[in-house]
Structure formats: structure tokens, C-alpha cells
Amino acid sequence: MAIENLGHEYEFEPQFGLPERLPSDEFIVWQGSPDVAALAYSAFHFKKLALYFAALILVCAWPALEGGAGYMAVLSAIKWIAPLAVIGMATLWTLAYFTARTTVYTVTNKRVVMRLGIVLTVSFNLPFKQVASADVRMHQNGFGDITLALKGADRIGWVHLWPSVRPWRIAKPEPTLRAVADVQMVAEKLRDAWTQSTGLAANAVAASSAVQNDRRDGALMQVSAT
């Protein structure tokens, strides 16, 4: 079954997060959206941008600080970079906010549906028969990403999926449920639904102990056909 790309404006969805009402034999197993803060930190690198601007402000202010200049001299030294830092960080956070609010991930007993897009909203339908494996990357506080590797030659454009896509996998993009709360629970629901739908056993492959000991660097669990 080929991957379907069904473009719909979400205001006119017949069922929340879905391009059409589910058939009578299909039901929602889990549905959710990215967490704003987790998405900002993981996908939009908000902390790295904050550190970058902090370093720029320090560089600009350092001559005045080193020379023992007064408060007004320090403010004058950073009068241009500080507003730019605030605007840049506010813009990035706003983008993360609207991305999270317009993204809906749905796992049914037969497929994964991703509704994406702030201005132009599209839905990607990923039947379980097309899912070869799923990787779980853990972040802080129970948040994480679930990446889906697809079978065959079907391919979705990396730009169309971003930021709901695995970083740096541009040649063969892998759709990703980003910044999901309680990601282990969601992964278990996805694994069970995939197993029941395909009739195949799921094989969980644990990550290395070094990675498991630091979940912030990404503890992985792979779910694939045996």
C-alpha cells in the first residue's frame, strides 16, 4: 500500500487530526502533539541559540566591563545585539509554538497519520505494512522522538516533513514523531498496534549501556520485524 499524502486544511477536518473519518474497523490507539518546550529545545535548538547570543553579548560588553566602565557604557555596548537576541529567540520560540499547535500525530490500529503544516496543512498516511522499524530517542523528563523507517521506494520529501523528520536523513527521509510526552508508553502502544496489524513479532533491540546511562544523548529502542 503506497503512502498517501492528503492535503486538507485542518479547520475542515471531519475528525480531529485526520483527513477523513476512520472506517468502522479502525480506531485510534493514541493521538497527541509535540510539547512546545521539548520541540523548541530538540528540533529548533533553542538552548544553543541562547548560548550563542549570550556569547555575543559578552563579547560586545567585555571591553566596557574590563575597563571598569559604568552601567550606561555597558548598556551602550550591547544596545544593538541585545534586542536582536530577544527578537531572534522570540521568533524561534513562536515558530516552535505554532509548529507544535498545528501538528497532530495519530496512531490507529492500522497506521500512523501525521498532520503537519502551519500555513499549508497536509496529512501523511503511513500504513503499518509500510513501516519497517521504529527507533525511540529519549530526551529529558520522559519526552522523546519516535522515528519510522519505511519500506520500499516510497519517499516523502524531507522539507515536507520538517521538523517531524529524523535529522540528516535527507536521501531517504524518516518520518518522526517529535517531542512526544511519555514517549515510552507511546512506543509500546505503537509496537503493539504494529504487531497486531501485521501479524509479525516485534524485536526490541536495546541500546548500548553507555547510551542508556545518559538518556539525554538518546537511548534507542528498535522495533522491527523478526
Secondary structure, 3 states (H helix, E strand, C coil): CCCEEEECCHHHCCECCECCCCCCCCCEEEEECCCHHHHHHHCCCHHHHHHHHHHHHHHHHHHHHHCCCCHHHHHHHCCCHHHHHHHHHHHHHHHHHHHHHHCEEEEECCEEEEEECCCCCEEEEEEHHHEEEEEEEECHHHCEEEEEEECCCCCCCHHHHCCCECCCCCCCCCEEEEEECCHHHHHHHHHHHHHHHHCCCEEEEECCHHHHCCHHHCCCEEEEEC
